[in-house]
Amino acid sequence: MKNKILIIFYAYKNLFFEWLSLLDPQKRKMFNKRLKICKECSYQNKKLKVCSICNCPIIPKTRGDYDIDENGLTIYGCPKKYW
């Protein structure tokens, strides 16, 4: 299980790599899929662009390198287990 601080660090690292166009295309596809799910979620605070359950900013939250459980869902990712 990864430390939550490391997850946050890697989320911002992934954002930086994406900005520089150095992010792996498969990761980019996965992150964009997560972002799409969050943008359609009723728990998103659209004004602040944060999750209203965990209060995490949506874009960095979707860029985290999370461990995956036995059902293929992220651990510490989406609090409602949508991804």
C-alpha positions, 0 to 999 in steps of 0.5 A: 500500500502506497503512502498517501503523500507519495500518491499526491507527489506522483499525481503532480509529477504525472501532471508535469510530465503530461504538460511536457508531453512526456507521459506514457500514452496508456497512462494518459488514456487511463487518466483521461478516462478517470477525469471523464468519470469525475466530470460526470459525477454528481459529487463533483463541485463544479465551481471549485473543481473538487470532489465533494466527498474527499475534497481533493482537486479533481485533476490531480486526483485522477492523475495518481498512481494508485494501487489496484484492488482485486476488482480492478479499482483503485485503492485511495482513488475514487471514494465512491469506487467509480474508478 
